[in-house]
Each structure stands twice: as structure tokens, then as C-alpha cells.
Amino acid sequence: MTSTTSQPALPHWEEPPADLAGAVRHVKHALRRRIEASGRTPEEVFEVIERTVAARIAELREVQARGESPWPVLEFDQIADGKDLDALRDLVRRRGCAVIRGHFPREQALAWDAQIVDYVERNEFFEHYRGPGDDFFDSVDSAPEIYPVYWSYPQMEARQSDRMATVQGFLNSVWKHDSEGRTWFDPDRDSLYPDRIRRRPPGADSAGLGTHLDPGTLDLWMTQSYQQAFRHLFDGDVELYDPWDAAHRTDGAQYPGSTMCSAFRTFQGWTALSDMAHDQGVLHTVPIPEAMAYLMLRPLLDDVPSDEMCGVGIGRAFPVNWKWHPLLMEATCGLPDIQAGDSVWWHCDLVHGVDSVVDQQGWGNVMYIPAAPWCPKNERYAVSVREAFRSGDSPADFPAEHYERDWAGRFTEAELNRTGRRGMGLE
């Protein structure tokens, strides 16, 4: 094991620095020195991760050669009965993603889909729609049909349901939430992070969503909490890096940007409201949780200019591309066929995108619902969530469109159950 004694301190900026290029050069130099103080070079540390990723890619190719999906497919009933959970956790840890079959009954999901249509139509959403409220999807060459709707009955019923809590609790248990003498989050309480819906109609053409990452941008290298979260990479102890250790992730703020998320999510996720075939513009991921280490170390290599972070910047998505990350680009894997009521989940650090489609066959409808366990970071964000919920506003992480302020049929505080009230911080 390498020594971490007498290592130089790292500069950090809790808000975006005024001299961004200068700060990038400064932090990259400091990170390289920090690694070198361990007795290793950044190139040597990167090679360890590169070998790990290459071995996982070979494993994925073997799975695909057998005609199997690299995505673990779990049944909701397997999770609910509580048997063999350790084996299920191992499957999810290996790939960083999962499909939960039958998370909700298919009939329930289809009914929710119809209720959302009724909700937006009777409130004349299309007559008042002003176009996309942000440029995130433009920044990654896509414009899927994202509806800025947050407080419908289907969304809130799904968020506060026992079945959702069961799955979220299981997924949270995949993580190490107790370490370094602290409990970083409560695995059995979710913060009900509100997000939007997608409805992509039959016959649609979509350019897809370019491969990218969502947990942050330059803050991942430049803030103290993330420097601690990725401490083993920067201290040269790369073999100790654990993508499932939540330590320090629930502390720091994220720099403002097009993929802003004020909450800590163990998993991003969505619940299907329609059937979707695997070749109809579905989600793709790089199902290798350790790939985050590859992305964090790549800008520190000598072939990257001193003020360049492999395309990562403030105010845009974190890009993953052939120029800087060819090994990862070889490893993208799409979903298997999905039915209404299934849910799809991926580790918050996992590289992902959406495949393109021409003349889509069938609907492609989902509710975005992640696993965002209760922690100091999520408790702080819950204050603004409560205010937005009560007023029908768009949540603070999203464009200030506020379509639902005067909508009939919006979910109300009186209809929150105990899970919903705890998720909103009301008890």
C-alpha cells in the first residue's frame, strides 16, 4: 500500500473561480503532485484503472456473445421477499445498474400514463407551452419530449408508494453508508427528489442523448468534499477506491450547470409508463462503476493541455467521447426490452446516454424517479422542494417555468402519506 503521509494540500474552490483556466491549471498541478507524493505517477495510477476497465469490458463482451443482456434483471418480488438479497446486491454492484421487472403492475403504469395525459390536456399545457426551458438536451445534441411536470397524481403516488420505498431501500443498501465514523445517509428514507416526465410518441425521430455524466462538472476535482470522496485516486491508493462508498458525497454543493442536482442520488432512475423495445431509442450505459476513476484521472495525463479537463466545463454536461475516453465508448450497453411498470436504475456516476431512433415504434414514456436518500444535503434541498410543491412551482434544480401553479388536479399536501411527509421533511 502506498503512503499518504506528507502529501501536499489541495487547493479548492467551493464556488466557481473567477479565473477558471488558471484554477484548472493550479488544481491539476496540485493533484499530480499529490499523486506523485505517494511514490507513483498519475500515469501509473491510471494504468491500474485502465486494466480494471479493460477486464470488465472483456467480461461484458462474453455476456453479449452468449446473447444475454449485461444489465442485471431483477424481479420486484425477489426484492420484496427479502431472500438472497446479498446475491442481488452483488449483481448490482458489479454492473452499477439494474432493471426491476414488475416494480409496479403493468395495468397501474398504463393507467398512470393515461392520467398524465388527462392532467396536461385539461390544464391546456400544449396551448401554453413555451418551448424548452433549458439547453441541456441541446448541449448533448438531443431534444426528447421532456414535459416540465412535477406534481401530478401519478408522479406523487409512485414517489411515496410502498413499492418504490422497497426498491429504493434495497438500492441504497448496495452502498456503504457508514464509514469513517459517520453515517452519510439514511438508507430507509427517501427525499422524494422531484423530476419530470418524458413522452416520446410513435413515429418520432430522435437524435438521442450523447454519452455523458451527471454528478457534477469541475466541482468533482475542485471542491473539498469531492476531493475527499475521490481521495484514494488522488492519494495514489487507487486499489482502495470504492465507487460504492458514500463518504463525503453528501456534504458539498455542486457548481451551477446544465445538469445541476442539489441532491445526492445513489441511483438515477425512471419508471416505464409504456412498453419499449431494446432497439427503440433506449438508455445506454457503460455498466462499469469503476469507470468513474478513469474519468477523474484522465485529465491529469501528459497528453491533456494544462488548462483542459477533457471537455468538462461549467454550464454544460460532462461529456464522454471518443477523443478522450475511447475505452469507455467501446463499452456502452443498451437496455433489454422494457414493459410498462418496470423500473430502470443506474449508479449516479455511471456514464450514460440515449440511443437515436427513426420512426419510433410505440410510445416511449417514463417518469424520472431516482433514489435520493435522506442526508444533510438532501434535507437542505427539501426546504425548497416543499415550497415548490405547495405552490405548484418548478423545483429549484429545474428551469423556472411554473406551469402547474394554477392547474386543477394537482397533488396536495393533505394527500401525502407518511412516506411522502417524511420525504418532504414534514415529520
N, C-alpha and C positions, 0 to 999 in steps of 0.2 A: 504493500500500500504506500502511496506517496505521502510525503509530509506536507502539512498545511501550515507549518509554523513560519513566522517571519514573512508572511506574504504581504505585498503592498496593498494598501486600502484602495477601494474602487471609488471613483467619482460617481456621483449620482445626482439626478435631477428629478424631483417629484412632479414638476410641470415641464412642458416642452421648453427647451432652452432657446433664447433669442438667436444665438449663433449656432444653428443646428449643425452645419457642416463641421465647425470647429469642435463641437461637443462630440460628434461621431468620431472624429479623429482621436480625440482625447480618450474616450472610453474604450475604443478599440486598442489603442496603445496600452492602456492600463490593464485590460483583460488579457492581452498577450503576455505582459509582464507577470501577471498573477499566475497564469498557467506555467510559465517558464520557471517561476519560483518553486514549483513543485518538482522540478527536475525533468520535466517533459516539455516538448514544444507543442504549440497548437496543432501542428500537422500530425504529430504522433497521437495526440488525443483524438483528433478527428478520424484517424485511421481505425481506431478501436470501434467507433460508432459505425464507420463505413462498412467494416467487416460484419458487424451485427446486422445492419440493414440488408446487406447483400445476402446473408444467410436466410433472413426472413423472406426475402424476395424469392429465393430458390424454393423455399417451403410453399409459398403461395402458388408458384408455377406447378408444383407437384399436385397440389389440391385441384387446380384448374384442369390439369391434364387428366385427372380422374373424372372430370365432368361435374365436380362439386363446386359450390359457392364458397369463397373464402370467408364470407360473412357467417358468423355463428347464428343459427336459427334456434331460438328457444320458444317453448310454449308457455303461455301465461300460467297455465295450471301447474307446470313444473315449479315455477317460482312461488306460486300461492301455497302449494302444499308443503313448502319448506324442506323438502327432502333433496339430498345430494346438491345442496347449494354451493358447496366448495368446488365441486366439479364444474358447475355452471360459471362460477366466478373465474375459474382458471381459463375457461374458453374466452370469456370477455377480456380478461387481462392480456391474453395472447394476441388478440386482434384489435382491441380497443373499440369494438363496435358490436352491435347485435341487432337482429330483428326479433321482436317479440310477437309471435303469432297469437291471434285471438286475444290481444290485450283488451279489446272491447268486442262484444258481439258484432258481427257484420251488420246486422239489422240496425243496431244502435248507431253505428258510424254513418250508415246511409241516411238514417233519419236526421242525424245532426247536420249532414251536408244539405239536406232539403231545408232544414230550419234556418241555416245560414243564408241560403238563397232568399227565403221569405223575409228575413231580417233586413238584408241590404236593399231588397226591392221595395218593400213597403215604406222604407225610410228614404227612398229616392236617391240612393247612393250614386247611381250612374248618372243621374241628371245633374248632380252637384260635384262629381269627381273632377279634381283639378289637375290630374296627372301625377306622376311620381313625385313624392315629397323629398326624396334624397337621390344622390347619384351613385349609391353603392353598386347597384346592378349594372349601371353604365360603366363603372370603373373596371368591371371584370367582364365586359363585353356581353351583357345579357340584360333582358328586361322581361322576366317572367311575370305572371299575373299575380302580383302581391297586393292583397287588399289590406289597407290600414285600419283593420277592425280588430278590437281587443276585448270587448266586454259583452259579447253575445252569450246567450244561454249555453250553446254547445261548448264554447271555449271554457267558460267558467265551470260548467258541470264536469267537464273532463279534468280540469286542473285540480278540483277539490274532491274528486271521486276516490273511493277506497282502492279501486283497481289501479289508478295512477299512483297513489301513495305506495302501494305494494311494489310496483315496478321501480319507482324512484328509490325506495329504501333499499331494494336489492342492488341496484346500480351503485348507489352511494357506498354500499358495503364492499364493493370491489376496491375502493380507495383506502389508503391508510389515513385515517382522520385523527389519530392520536400519535404524536411524535414530538420529540424534543421537549417533553414535559408539558405539552399543551394539547387541548382538544381544539382542532381547527374548524370543525363544523359538526352539526348535529345530523347524523345520517337519517334520522327518523322524522325530520320536519323539513318540509319544502317551503320555499318562499314565494311560490306561485308566480314566477317571473312571467309577465305578460308579453306575448309576441303576437304576430299577425297570422293571417291565413294565406294560402295560395290556392287559386282555382285556375287551372290551365285547361282550356276547352278542347274537345275533339277537333282535329283538323289544324291545330296550332302548329306554327313553325317557331322553334326557339333555338337561339344560338348557344344555349346552355349557360353555365356559370363556370368561369375559369377556375382552375385549381388554386386554392388559397387557404389561409389560416385565419381564425377569428379571435384568438385570446388577447391580441394586442398588436402593437407595431414596435416602434423604437423603445417604448417603455419596458419591453422584455429584456433589453440589455442595460437600460439606463436608469431604472428606478431601484431603490434599495431592496424592496420586497421581492422583486423578480430576480435580482442578483442573488438573493438568498435562496429563492426557490430553485434556481439553477446552479447552486453553489458547487456541486460536485463536478460540473462541467468546467467551471472557471477555476476551481482549486486543483484541477488535474486528476482528481479521483473519479474519473469518468465511469469506472466499473461500478461505482456506488450510486450512480444516477438512477432514480426510480420515478418513472412517469406517473406513478400512482400515489406518490407521496404529496399530500396537500399542504405540507409545511410552507408557511409564508404566503401562499397564494390567496388567502382570504384577508390579507391586510391592506395591500396597496391599491391605489387608484390607477386607472388606465388613462393614457393620453387620449384626448378627444380625437375622433376619427370616424370614418365611414362605417367601421364595424364596431362602434362603441358599445361596450357592455359593462354596465356598472355593477353587475352581479358576478359572483363566482358560480360557474356551472361545472359540475362534474362531467355531465354529458349534455351535448346538444341533442335535440330530438324532434321528431314530428310524429303525429298520429294520422294514419291514412283515412281519408273520407271517401275514397274511391279505389277500385281495383287498378293496379298499374303493372304492366308487363315490364320485364327487365330491360327491354330494348326501346322503351318509350321515354327517353329523356330523364332517366332516374339519377339519383345520387350516386356519386363515385367517391371512394375514399382511398387513401393509402393506409391499409389496415396494419400499421406498424407503429405502436405507441412510441417506441424509441426514436422514431424519425424526428421528433422534436429536437433531440440533441444534435442531429445532423444539421438542422436548420439554424440552431443557435450558434454552432461552431463554424459553419461555412463562411460567414463574412470575415472571420479572423485569419483566413489563409492568405498567403502572399499574393495570390493571383487576383485578389479583390482590391480595387483602389482604396486608399486610406480613408476617404470620406464617403464610401459606398457601403451599403448594407444589403447587397444582393437584391436591390429593388424595393426594399422595405422603407417606407416613409410615413410621415404623419398625414392623416386625412385621406388615406386610401387603404384598400385591402392589402394584407400581407401576401404578396404573390409567390407562388411556387411554379417554377418554369424550367424549360429545357436548358436555358443558358447557364443557370447556377446550380440546378438540382436535378441533373439528368437521371441519377439513380432512382430518385423518388418517383419521377414521372413514369418510369417503367413499371411501377407497382400499383397503379390505380386499378381498383376493382369495383365493379358496379353491383348494385343490389340484385338479389333474386326477385322473382315475381312477388308482388305485394297485393294483399287483399284489404279491402276496407275493414278497419278495426285493428289491423296490425300496427305496431309502432316501430320506429327506426331510431337507433341511438348511436352516437359516436363521441368518443373522448374529446373533451374541449380543445385539446391540442392537435387533433388529427387533421391532416391535410385532406381537403375535400373539394368537390365541385359537382356540377350537374351536367350530364351529357346533353349534347344537342339532339334535336328531334325535328323531323319534317313530316307534316301531316299526321300529327299525333292521333293514335287510335285510342279512343276513350278519354275520359276525364283524368286529370292529374291533380287531385285535391288533397290538401293536408292542413292540419292545424299544427303550428310550431309550438311545442311544449317541451322545455328542457328539464333536466334535474338540477335544481339550484338550491342546495341545502341551506338551512338556517346557519348563519355565521355573522360576525360583525359587519362584513362588507355588505351582505345581503340585507341585514337588518337596517343599515343606513339607507339603502335604496328603497326599502319597503315603505319608508315615510312618504316618498314622492309617489309610489305606486298607490297607496291608499288615497291620496288626494286626487290622482288621475281617475281612479275607479269611481270615486264618489261624484266627480264632476263630468265623467264621460270624456275626459281628455285623452290624448295620446300619451303614453308613458314617456318619461323624460329621456330615455335612450333612443327615442324614435322622433322623426320629424313632427313638428308641432302642427298637425293637420286637424285634430279635434273634431272629426266628423260626427262622433257619437254623442255629443253634448246634449242634443235635443231629441235623440232617437227614441221612439216608442219600443218597448220590449227589451230594453237594456237590463242586464242582470243587476240586482240591487243588493245592498248590504244586508237587508233582512233575510235574504236567501242564502247567505253564507252558512255552511255547516261548520263544525269545529275545526276541521282541517283547513277550510278556507279562512276562518278567522285567525287561526294561528299563522297561516301563511302570509296574511296581511299585517301581522303584528298587532292584532286586536285583542289577543289574550295570550 
